[in-house]
Amino acid sequence: MLYRWVDEYRTYGAEAFVGKGHQKAADTELRKFQKENERLKMENEILKKAAAYFAKHPDGGSNSPKRG
């Protein structure tokens, strides 16, 4: 166990043992990117559904007669 701790300290320096409830900077950045990726996937799904809807309803989906 001690050898692992020494190896982690040599590899990560001060960030090797950030403490309970804290994350290394790289882990924090990874978490941020994962969260952003999930948000973008949801936005993409919404846009796909909207595109499919408007492809089926080229008049904008309204049932009212067009004015012109």
Contacts in CASP RR format, 6 or more apart in sequence:
PFRMAT RR
TARGET T0000
AUTHOR 0000-0000-0000
METHOD contacts of the structure
MODEL  1
MLYRWVDEYRTYGAEAFVGKGHQKAADTELRKFQKENERLKMENEILKKA
AAYFAKHPDGGSNSPKRG
5 16 0 8 1.000
5 17 0 8 1.000
8 16 0 8 1.000
8 17 0 8 1.000
9 16 0 8 1.000
9 17 0 8 1.000
12 24 0 8 1.000
15 24 0 8 1.000
15 25 0 8 1.000
18 24 0 8 1.000
23 31 0 8 1.000
53 61 0 8 1.000
54 60 0 8 1.000
54 61 0 8 1.000
59 66 0 8 1.000
END
